[in-house]
Amino acid sequence: MKAVILESLGSAGTVTGAKHLLKTPELNILIDCGLFQGIKSLRQQNWEPLHIDAARIDVVLLTHAHLDHCGYLPLLVKNGFKGKIYMSEPTMALTRLILLDSAKLQEEEAEHANKHNYSKHHPAKPLYTIDEAKASFRYFVAVPENVAIQLNQKCTAIFKLVGHILGACSILVNCYGKNILFSGDIGRVYSNTLPAPDFFEQAEYVVMESTYGDRLHGQVDIYTEIADCINETIRNSGNLIIPSFAVGRAQELLYIIHILKLQGRIPAHVQVVLDSPMGASATEIYSRFADRYLRVAKEEWLEVIKHININKEYSGTIHIVNDHRSKIIVAPSGMLSGGRVLEYLKHDLGRKENTIMIIGFQAEGTRGRALLNHAHELKIHGRYYPVQAKIAAVLGLSAHADQTELINWLRQLKQVPKLVMLVHGEYCALEALRVKVKDELHTDVKVMVQHQQVILFTCDQDDISDSAKPLAHM
Protein backbone atom coordinates (compact mmCIF):
# COMPACT_ATOMS: atom_id res chain seq x y z
CA MET A 1 0.00 0.00 0.00
CA LYS A 2 1.21 3.47 -0.86
CA ALA A 3 -0.22 6.78 0.35
CA VAL A 4 -1.08 10.28 -0.81
CA ILE A 5 0.43 12.67 1.75
CA LEU A 6 0.17 16.41 2.34
CA GLU A 7 3.02 18.39 3.89
CA SER A 8 2.98 22.17 4.33
CA LEU A 9 6.45 23.62 3.80
CA GLY A 10 5.14 27.10 4.60
CA SER A 11 1.99 29.06 5.44
CA ALA A 12 1.24 26.70 8.33
CA GLY A 13 0.63 28.69 11.50
CA THR A 14 1.47 31.89 9.61
CA VAL A 15 0.13 33.84 6.62
CA THR A 16 3.29 33.79 4.51
CA GLY A 17 5.55 31.40 2.62
CA ALA A 18 2.75 29.35 1.03
CA LYS A 19 4.12 25.97 -0.14
CA HIS A 20 1.97 22.84 0.12
CA LEU A 21 3.54 19.60 -1.06
CA LEU A 22 1.22 16.84 -2.23
CA LYS A 23 3.15 13.58 -2.39
CA THR A 24 1.69 10.80 -4.50
CA PRO A 25 3.28 7.43 -5.39
CA GLU A 26 4.40 8.76 -8.79
CA LEU A 27 4.24 12.54 -8.58
CA ASN A 28 5.30 15.29 -6.17
CA ILE A 29 3.05 18.33 -6.67
CA LEU A 30 3.84 21.69 -5.06
CA ILE A 31 0.88 24.02 -4.69
CA ASP A 32 2.22 27.57 -4.45
CA CYS A 33 5.84 28.55 -3.93
CA GLY A 34 5.95 31.72 -1.86
CA LEU A 35 8.40 33.75 0.18
CA PHE A 36 8.15 34.17 3.93
CA GLN A 37 7.56 37.74 5.08
CA GLY A 38 7.17 39.45 8.46
CA ILE A 39 9.25 38.70 11.54
CA LYS A 40 12.94 37.87 11.16
CA SER A 41 12.55 34.21 12.14
CA LEU A 42 10.15 33.76 9.23
CA ARG A 43 12.23 35.70 6.71
CA GLN A 44 15.30 33.66 7.59
CA GLN A 45 13.51 30.54 6.32
CA ASN A 46 13.79 31.92 2.78
CA TRP A 47 17.53 31.30 3.04
CA GLU A 48 17.18 27.75 4.34
CA PRO A 49 16.93 24.69 2.06
CA LEU A 50 13.52 23.13 1.52
CA HIS A 51 12.74 19.84 3.26
CA ILE A 52 12.69 18.22 -0.18
CA ASP A 53 15.21 18.35 -3.00
CA ALA A 54 13.82 20.81 -5.55
CA ALA A 55 14.69 18.36 -8.34
CA ARG A 56 12.27 15.82 -6.81
CA ILE A 57 9.31 18.18 -7.26
CA ASP A 58 7.63 17.29 -10.55
CA VAL A 59 5.15 20.12 -11.04
CA VAL A 60 4.06 23.39 -9.42
CA LEU A 61 0.47 24.69 -9.38
CA LEU A 62 0.28 28.41 -8.66
CA THR A 63 -2.92 29.89 -7.22
CA HIS A 64 -2.02 33.55 -7.72
CA ALA A 65 0.74 36.10 -8.13
CA HIS A 66 1.28 37.62 -4.67
CA LEU A 67 4.86 37.32 -3.43
CA ASP A 68 3.95 35.08 -0.50
CA HIS A 69 2.63 32.57 -3.05
CA CYS A 70 5.06 32.91 -5.98
CA GLY A 71 8.20 34.62 -4.65
CA TYR A 72 10.27 31.45 -4.05
CA LEU A 73 10.01 30.21 -7.66
CA PRO A 74 13.42 31.59 -8.77
CA LEU A 75 15.11 29.74 -5.90
CA LEU A 76 13.21 26.53 -6.67
CA VAL A 77 14.49 26.65 -10.26
CA LYS A 78 17.98 27.69 -9.15
CA ASN A 79 18.09 24.65 -6.85
CA GLY A 80 17.18 22.12 -9.55
CA PHE A 81 13.45 22.17 -10.33
CA LYS A 82 12.80 21.47 -14.03
CA GLY A 83 9.07 20.79 -14.23
CA LYS A 84 6.17 22.89 -15.47
CA ILE A 85 4.65 25.69 -13.40
CA TYR A 86 0.93 25.92 -14.18
CA MET A 87 -1.11 29.09 -13.58
CA SER A 88 -3.85 31.21 -15.13
CA GLU A 89 -2.96 33.59 -17.96
CA PRO A 90 -3.32 36.80 -15.88
CA THR A 91 -1.34 35.18 -13.06
CA MET A 92 1.51 34.50 -15.48
CA ALA A 93 1.67 38.15 -16.53
CA LEU A 94 1.55 39.39 -12.93
CA THR A 95 4.01 36.78 -11.61
CA ARG A 96 6.66 37.78 -14.13
CA LEU A 97 6.21 41.38 -13.05
CA ILE A 98 6.32 40.62 -9.33
CA LEU A 99 9.36 38.36 -9.49
CA LEU A 100 11.37 40.91 -11.48
CA ASP A 101 10.42 43.61 -8.99
CA SER A 102 11.26 41.35 -6.05
CA ALA A 103 14.69 40.56 -7.49
CA LYS A 104 15.36 44.23 -8.27
CA LEU A 105 14.43 45.28 -4.72
CA GLN A 106 16.64 42.57 -3.23
CA GLU A 107 19.58 43.67 -5.36
CA GLU A 108 18.99 47.29 -4.33
CA GLU A 109 18.59 46.37 -0.63
CA ALA A 110 21.86 44.44 -0.71
CA GLU A 111 23.62 47.34 -2.43
CA HIS A 112 22.16 49.83 0.07
CA ALA A 113 23.14 47.64 3.03
CA ASN A 114 26.70 47.34 1.75
CA LYS A 115 26.94 51.07 1.08
CA HIS A 116 25.70 52.07 4.53
CA ASN A 117 27.16 49.07 6.38
CA TYR A 118 24.03 48.04 8.32
CA SER A 119 23.99 44.35 7.36
CA LYS A 120 25.52 41.64 9.55
CA HIS A 121 26.63 39.87 6.37
CA HIS A 122 29.72 41.09 4.50
CA PRO A 123 28.95 41.53 1.76
CA ALA A 124 25.16 41.45 1.86
CA LYS A 125 23.72 39.44 -1.05
CA PRO A 126 20.27 39.32 -2.65
CA LEU A 127 18.14 36.24 -2.13
CA TYR A 128 18.06 35.96 -5.92
CA THR A 129 18.95 38.17 -8.85
CA ILE A 130 17.01 39.55 -11.80
CA ASP A 131 18.66 36.99 -14.09
CA GLU A 132 17.65 34.17 -11.73
CA ALA A 133 14.07 35.44 -11.69
CA LYS A 134 14.02 35.48 -15.51
CA ALA A 135 15.38 31.92 -15.59
CA SER A 136 12.21 30.65 -13.89
CA PHE A 137 9.94 32.07 -16.62
CA ARG A 138 10.80 29.32 -19.12
CA TYR A 139 8.89 26.83 -16.96
CA PHE A 140 5.67 28.90 -16.83
CA VAL A 141 2.59 27.43 -18.53
CA ALA A 142 -0.71 29.33 -18.77
CA VAL A 143 -3.82 27.17 -18.44
CA PRO A 144 -7.52 27.92 -18.99
CA GLU A 145 -9.96 27.93 -16.10
CA ASN A 146 -12.46 25.09 -15.60
CA VAL A 147 -10.53 22.63 -17.78
CA ALA A 148 -8.83 19.49 -16.41
CA ILE A 149 -5.05 19.60 -16.91
CA GLN A 150 -3.44 16.15 -17.07
CA LEU A 151 -0.44 16.03 -14.71
CA ASN A 152 0.19 12.30 -15.25
CA GLN A 153 -1.92 9.20 -15.86
CA LYS A 154 -3.47 9.36 -12.38
CA CYS A 155 -3.59 13.06 -11.52
CA THR A 156 -5.38 16.08 -12.98
CA ALA A 157 -5.81 19.69 -11.88
CA ILE A 158 -8.63 22.19 -12.49
CA PHE A 159 -8.26 25.94 -11.90
CA LYS A 160 -11.29 28.06 -10.93
CA LEU A 161 -11.33 31.82 -10.36
CA VAL A 162 -11.67 32.79 -6.71
CA GLY A 163 -11.49 36.60 -6.59
CA HIS A 164 -8.75 38.10 -4.36
CA ILE A 165 -6.67 39.55 -7.26
CA LEU A 166 -6.74 39.36 -11.03
CA GLY A 167 -6.41 35.73 -12.18
CA ALA A 168 -6.33 34.20 -8.68
CA CYS A 169 -7.66 30.64 -8.57
CA SER A 170 -8.51 27.80 -6.27
CA ILE A 171 -7.25 24.45 -7.59
CA LEU A 172 -8.85 21.01 -7.47
CA VAL A 173 -6.36 18.15 -7.74
CA ASN A 174 -7.78 14.71 -8.51
CA CYS A 175 -5.48 11.85 -7.53
CA TYR A 176 -6.52 8.21 -7.88
CA GLY A 177 -10.18 9.22 -7.97
CA LYS A 178 -10.03 11.46 -4.86
CA ASN A 179 -10.51 15.24 -4.98
CA ILE A 180 -8.18 17.49 -2.98
CA LEU A 181 -9.18 21.17 -3.06
CA PHE A 182 -6.67 23.96 -2.44
CA SER A 183 -8.55 27.19 -1.79
CA GLY A 184 -5.74 29.62 -2.51
CA ASP A 185 -6.63 33.06 -1.13
CA ILE A 186 -10.41 33.47 -1.32
CA GLY A 187 -11.66 36.91 -2.29
CA ARG A 188 -14.63 38.91 -1.08
CA VAL A 189 -18.15 38.11 -2.25
CA TYR A 190 -18.42 41.74 -3.38
CA SER A 191 -15.49 43.60 -4.89
CA ASN A 192 -15.44 46.87 -6.79
CA THR A 193 -13.32 45.36 -9.55
CA LEU A 194 -13.46 41.54 -9.36
CA PRO A 195 -16.26 39.02 -9.89
CA ALA A 196 -17.39 37.01 -6.85
CA PRO A 197 -15.34 33.88 -6.08
CA ASP A 198 -16.33 30.79 -8.05
CA PHE A 199 -16.45 27.44 -6.26
CA PHE A 200 -16.14 23.69 -6.66
CA GLU A 201 -18.92 21.27 -5.72
CA GLN A 202 -17.00 18.04 -5.00
CA ALA A 203 -13.99 17.50 -2.73
CA GLU A 204 -13.10 14.90 -0.12
CA TYR A 205 -10.23 16.98 1.27
CA VAL A 206 -9.89 20.77 1.50
CA VAL A 207 -6.75 22.83 2.21
CA MET A 208 -8.13 26.23 3.14
CA GLU A 209 -6.81 29.69 3.92
CA SER A 210 -7.76 31.29 7.26
CA THR A 211 -6.43 34.86 7.10
CA TYR A 212 -9.62 36.36 8.55
CA GLY A 213 -10.94 33.19 10.14
CA ASP A 214 -11.62 35.01 13.41
CA ARG A 215 -13.42 38.15 12.24
CA LEU A 216 -16.14 39.71 10.13
CA HIS A 217 -15.51 42.68 7.85
CA GLY A 218 -18.88 44.26 8.62
CA GLN A 219 -21.12 46.40 6.45
CA VAL A 220 -18.80 49.34 5.87
CA ASP A 221 -19.40 52.02 3.24
CA ILE A 222 -15.84 51.97 1.99
CA TYR A 223 -16.36 54.94 -0.35
CA THR A 224 -17.52 57.17 2.52
CA GLU A 225 -14.72 55.98 4.80
CA ILE A 226 -12.02 56.70 2.23
CA ALA A 227 -13.59 60.04 1.20
CA ASP A 228 -13.73 61.21 4.82
CA CYS A 229 -10.07 60.29 5.35
CA ILE A 230 -8.98 62.10 2.17
CA ASN A 231 -11.00 65.23 2.91
CA GLU A 232 -9.80 65.51 6.51
CA THR A 233 -6.16 65.18 5.46
CA ILE A 234 -6.53 67.81 2.72
CA ARG A 235 -8.24 70.22 5.16
CA ASN A 236 -5.19 69.81 7.40
CA SER A 237 -2.89 70.55 4.42
CA GLY A 238 -1.31 67.14 4.86
CA ASN A 239 -0.38 64.16 2.73
CA LEU A 240 -2.28 60.87 2.68
CA ILE A 241 0.19 57.99 2.44
CA ILE A 242 -1.36 54.64 1.51
CA PRO A 243 0.99 51.65 1.72
CA SER A 244 -0.44 49.13 -0.70
CA PHE A 245 0.31 45.89 -2.44
CA ALA A 246 1.19 46.97 -5.96
CA VAL A 247 -1.00 44.21 -7.36
CA GLY A 248 -4.65 44.02 -6.35
CA ARG A 249 -5.22 46.55 -3.59
CA ALA A 250 -3.55 49.40 -5.48
CA GLN A 251 -5.82 48.93 -8.50
CA GLU A 252 -9.01 48.72 -6.42
CA LEU A 253 -7.98 51.78 -4.42
CA LEU A 254 -7.17 53.84 -7.52
CA TYR A 255 -10.52 52.89 -9.01
CA ILE A 256 -12.38 53.99 -5.85
CA ILE A 257 -10.53 57.34 -5.78
CA HIS A 258 -11.39 57.82 -9.46
CA ILE A 259 -15.10 57.25 -8.72
CA LEU A 260 -15.01 59.59 -5.71
CA LYS A 261 -13.63 62.35 -7.92
CA LEU A 262 -16.27 61.73 -10.58
CA GLN A 263 -18.98 61.93 -7.90
CA GLY A 264 -17.56 65.17 -6.48
CA ARG A 265 -17.05 63.62 -3.04
CA ILE A 266 -13.35 64.58 -2.95
CA PRO A 267 -11.66 67.54 -4.66
CA ALA A 268 -11.10 66.85 -8.35
CA HIS A 269 -7.80 68.76 -8.26
CA VAL A 270 -6.10 66.68 -5.55
CA GLN A 271 -3.04 64.99 -6.98
CA VAL A 272 -2.97 61.18 -6.90
CA VAL A 273 0.50 59.62 -7.12
CA LEU A 274 1.18 55.97 -7.82
CA ASP A 275 4.84 55.66 -6.88
CA SER A 276 5.46 52.17 -8.11
CA PRO A 277 6.80 51.00 -11.46
CA MET A 278 5.32 47.58 -10.69
CA GLY A 279 1.99 49.11 -9.66
CA ALA A 280 1.86 51.03 -12.94
CA SER A 281 2.62 47.91 -14.96
CA ALA A 282 0.10 45.90 -12.94
CA THR A 283 -2.59 48.49 -13.66
CA GLU A 284 -1.81 48.17 -17.37
CA ILE A 285 -2.12 44.37 -17.05
CA TYR A 286 -5.48 44.86 -15.33
CA SER A 287 -6.68 46.90 -18.30
CA ARG A 288 -5.39 44.25 -20.73
CA PHE A 289 -7.41 41.47 -19.08
CA ALA A 290 -10.37 43.61 -18.01
CA ASP A 291 -12.91 42.42 -20.56
CA ARG A 292 -12.44 38.74 -19.65
CA TYR A 293 -11.66 38.82 -15.93
CA LEU A 294 -12.89 42.04 -14.32
CA ARG A 295 -16.09 43.94 -13.59
CA VAL A 296 -14.50 47.18 -14.84
CA ALA A 297 -14.20 47.63 -18.61
CA LYS A 298 -10.86 48.28 -20.31
CA GLU A 299 -11.91 51.80 -21.33
CA GLU A 300 -12.61 52.71 -17.72
CA TRP A 301 -9.22 51.40 -16.58
CA LEU A 302 -7.53 53.52 -19.22
CA GLU A 303 -9.45 56.52 -17.86
CA VAL A 304 -8.24 55.72 -14.30
CA ILE A 305 -4.63 55.56 -15.50
CA LYS A 306 -5.00 58.87 -17.34
CA HIS A 307 -5.79 60.76 -14.11
CA ILE A 308 -2.98 59.55 -11.86
CA ASN A 309 0.64 60.66 -11.67
CA ILE A 310 2.73 57.55 -12.18
CA ASN A 311 6.28 57.78 -10.90
CA LYS A 312 8.77 55.12 -11.98
CA GLU A 313 12.15 56.57 -10.99
CA TYR A 314 13.65 57.01 -7.53
CA SER A 315 14.66 60.58 -8.44
CA GLY A 316 10.96 61.27 -8.94
CA THR A 317 10.25 60.02 -5.44
CA ILE A 318 12.60 62.64 -3.98
CA HIS A 319 10.90 65.34 -6.04
CA ILE A 320 7.46 64.25 -4.76
CA VAL A 321 8.71 64.19 -1.17
CA ASN A 322 9.95 67.78 -1.55
CA ASP A 323 6.65 68.96 -3.08
CA HIS A 324 4.73 70.33 -0.07
CA ARG A 325 1.29 70.43 -1.71
CA SER A 326 -1.30 68.02 -0.26
CA LYS A 327 -1.53 64.82 -2.23
CA ILE A 328 -2.58 61.18 -2.12
CA ILE A 329 0.38 58.82 -2.44
CA VAL A 330 -0.08 55.11 -3.12
CA ALA A 331 3.20 53.24 -2.78
CA PRO A 332 4.36 49.69 -2.01
CA SER A 333 4.81 47.68 0.05
CA GLY A 334 1.46 46.86 1.61
CA MET A 335 2.92 45.86 4.98
CA LEU A 336 5.67 48.53 4.94
CA SER A 337 8.33 45.83 4.74
CA GLY A 338 10.25 47.68 2.02
CA GLY A 339 9.82 49.66 -1.17
CA ARG A 340 9.20 53.32 -2.02
CA VAL A 341 6.70 53.91 0.78
CA LEU A 342 9.56 53.90 3.30
CA GLU A 343 10.96 57.12 1.80
CA TYR A 344 7.62 58.84 2.36
CA LEU A 345 7.39 57.51 5.91
CA LYS A 346 10.81 58.93 6.73
CA HIS A 347 9.55 62.42 5.84
CA ASP A 348 5.86 62.25 6.76
CA LEU A 349 5.57 60.04 9.86
CA GLY A 350 6.66 62.87 12.13
CA ARG A 351 4.03 65.43 10.95
CA LYS A 352 0.62 65.51 12.66
CA GLU A 353 -1.17 66.87 9.58
CA ASN A 354 -0.38 63.72 7.60
CA THR A 355 -2.33 60.45 7.55
CA ILE A 356 -1.08 56.90 7.00
CA MET A 357 -3.96 54.75 5.76
CA ILE A 358 -3.64 51.01 6.43
CA ILE A 359 -5.90 49.11 4.02
CA GLY A 360 -5.05 45.42 4.27
CA PHE A 361 -3.87 42.57 6.47
CA GLN A 362 -0.63 43.32 8.33
CA ALA A 363 1.41 40.27 9.29
CA GLU A 364 3.07 39.87 12.66
CA GLY A 365 6.43 41.61 12.81
CA THR A 366 5.79 44.09 9.99
CA ARG A 367 5.90 47.86 10.29
CA GLY A 368 2.25 47.91 9.24
CA ARG A 369 1.27 45.77 12.24
CA ALA A 370 3.39 48.03 14.47
CA LEU A 371 1.43 51.09 13.31
CA LEU A 372 -1.88 49.34 13.94
CA ASN A 373 -0.58 48.51 17.41
CA HIS A 374 0.09 52.23 18.07
CA ALA A 375 3.89 52.10 17.90
CA HIS A 376 5.44 55.44 18.85
CA GLU A 377 8.36 55.00 16.43
CA LEU A 378 9.41 52.91 13.46
CA LYS A 379 12.87 51.66 12.54
CA ILE A 380 13.65 52.29 8.87
CA HIS A 381 17.07 51.61 7.29
CA GLY A 382 18.81 51.53 10.65
CA ARG A 383 17.24 54.72 12.10
CA TYR A 384 14.20 55.37 14.30
CA TYR A 385 11.45 57.76 13.17
CA PRO A 386 8.77 59.08 15.58
CA VAL A 387 5.12 58.46 14.72
CA GLN A 388 3.13 61.70 14.88
CA ALA A 389 0.93 61.24 11.80
CA LYS A 390 -2.62 59.95 12.15
CA ILE A 391 -2.93 56.19 11.54
CA ALA A 392 -6.23 55.30 9.86
CA ALA A 393 -7.23 51.63 9.55
CA VAL A 394 -9.58 51.20 6.58
CA LEU A 395 -9.92 47.44 6.48
CA GLY A 396 -13.04 47.22 4.31
CA LEU A 397 -10.70 47.01 1.33
CA SER A 398 -9.36 43.64 2.41
CA ALA A 399 -8.93 41.18 -0.45
CA HIS A 400 -9.58 38.19 1.83
CA ALA A 401 -12.93 36.65 2.66
CA ASP A 402 -14.03 36.95 6.29
CA GLN A 403 -15.19 34.07 8.49
CA THR A 404 -18.75 33.99 7.16
CA GLU A 405 -17.58 34.16 3.54
CA LEU A 406 -15.09 31.34 4.15
CA ILE A 407 -17.76 29.11 5.69
CA ASN A 408 -20.21 29.90 2.87
CA TRP A 409 -17.55 29.03 0.28
CA LEU A 410 -17.11 25.63 1.94
CA ARG A 411 -20.88 25.12 2.00
CA GLN A 412 -20.94 25.11 -1.81
CA LEU A 413 -19.57 21.56 -1.67
CA LYS A 414 -22.49 19.17 -2.22
CA GLN A 415 -21.11 16.76 0.37
CA VAL A 416 -19.26 17.67 3.55
CA PRO A 417 -15.51 16.96 3.06
CA LYS A 418 -13.83 14.22 5.08
CA LEU A 419 -11.14 16.60 6.28
CA VAL A 420 -10.57 20.36 6.19
CA MET A 421 -6.95 21.44 6.69
CA LEU A 422 -6.43 25.07 7.70
CA VAL A 423 -3.40 27.08 6.55
CA HIS A 424 -2.47 30.73 5.84
CA GLY A 425 -3.52 32.22 9.16
CA GLU A 426 -2.19 33.30 12.53
CA TYR A 427 -3.03 31.22 15.60
CA CYS A 428 -6.17 33.05 16.72
CA ALA A 429 -7.65 33.03 13.22
CA LEU A 430 -6.81 29.36 12.67
CA GLU A 431 -8.29 28.24 15.98
CA ALA A 432 -11.46 30.32 15.62
CA LEU A 433 -12.11 28.99 12.13
CA ARG A 434 -11.32 25.41 13.19
CA VAL A 435 -14.01 25.54 15.86
CA LYS A 436 -16.51 27.26 13.55
CA VAL A 437 -16.07 24.79 10.68
CA LYS A 438 -16.23 21.80 13.03
CA ASP A 439 -19.41 23.06 14.72
CA GLU A 440 -21.24 24.11 11.55
CA LEU A 441 -20.15 21.46 9.04
CA HIS A 442 -19.69 18.60 11.53
CA THR A 443 -16.49 17.35 9.94
CA ASP A 444 -12.88 16.81 10.93
CA VAL A 445 -10.77 19.97 10.91
CA LYS A 446 -7.00 20.09 11.27
CA VAL A 447 -4.70 23.07 11.73
CA MET A 448 -1.64 22.26 9.64
CA VAL A 449 1.77 22.28 11.29
CA GLN A 450 4.83 23.05 9.20
CA HIS A 451 6.62 19.90 7.98
CA GLN A 452 4.07 17.58 9.59
CA GLN A 453 3.00 14.91 7.11
CA VAL A 454 -0.71 14.15 6.90
CA ILE A 455 -1.74 10.89 5.24
CA LEU A 456 -4.88 11.65 3.24
CA PHE A 457 -5.54 8.17 1.85
CA THR A 458 -3.79 5.03 0.66
CA CYS A 459 -3.69 3.63 -2.86
CA ASP A 460 -4.02 0.01 -3.87
CA GLN A 461 -1.08 -1.36 -5.83
CA ASP A 462 -3.42 -1.89 -8.78
CA ASP A 463 -3.97 1.89 -8.90
CA ILE A 464 -0.26 2.53 -9.35
CA SER A 465 0.96 2.12 -12.89
CA ASP A 466 4.53 2.01 -14.09
CA SER A 467 3.38 4.22 -16.94
CA ALA A 468 2.04 6.89 -14.55
CA LYS A 469 5.12 9.03 -14.89
CA PRO A 470 5.09 12.82 -14.82
CA LEU A 471 3.86 14.58 -17.92
CA ALA A 472 5.15 17.74 -16.28
CA HIS A 473 8.82 17.81 -17.25
CA MET A 474 9.96 20.06 -20.05
Number of C-alpha atoms within 10 A of each C-alpha: 10 13 15 20 18 24 21 24 22 30 26 28 22 25 24 24 28 28 27 26 22 23 19 21 19 19 23 20 23 23 25 29 28 25 25 27 24 21 14 11 11 18 15 11 15 18 12 8 12 15 9 11 12 18 14 14 22 22 23 25 24 29 28 28 29 22 23 21 26 25 26 24 27 25 23 19 20 17 14 13 23 21 23 23 27 25 28 25 19 21 24 22 19 22 25 18 20 24 27 20 18 22 22 18 18 20 19 15 19 20 16 15 20 17 12 10 15 14 16 9 11 10 13 19 17 17 16 18 20 18 12 18 25 14 15 21 18 13 19 19 14 15 19 14 18 14 12 16 16 16 23 16 17 21 23 18 20 21 27 22 27 28 29 26 30 28 27 27 30 28 27 24 27 20 20 18 12 17 19 24 23 24 25 26 25 29 26 23 21 13 19 15 22 25 21 17 22 16 19 20 12 17 23 17 21 20 25 22 27 33 28 25 29 20 15 13 17 9 7 12 9 14 16 12 15 21 18 14 17 24 16 15 22 22 10 13 15 22 24 27 24 25 29 26 23 25 27 22 22 25 27 19 20 21 19 19 22 21 15 18 15 12 11 9 16 20 15 14 8 15 15 19 20 25 25 27 19 22 27 22 18 22 22 17 17 28 21 17 17 20 13 10 19 20 14 18 17 18 12 14 20 15 12 19 19 10 14 17 14 18 18 16 12 14 9 13 19 12 10 17 17 10 10 11 13 20 22 21 23 29 28 26 19 26 27 26 20 18 20 19 24 20 17 19 22 19 12 24 23 16 16 14 20 24 26 23 23 24 25 21 18 20 21 17 16 18 24 26 18 18 23 13 10 10 13 12 17 19 11 16 15 12 9 12 17 16 20 16 20 18 18 18 14 16 17 19 21 19 24 25 28 23 22 17 20 24 17 13 20 23 18 14 15 11 13 19 22 14 18 25 22 27 31 27 25 21 19 16 22 27 18 16 27 21 13 18 20 15 12 10 15 13 14 15 22 18 21 23 19 17 16 13 16 17 13 17 13 14 16 10 10 7 14 17 12 8 10 16 16 18 16 20 14 8
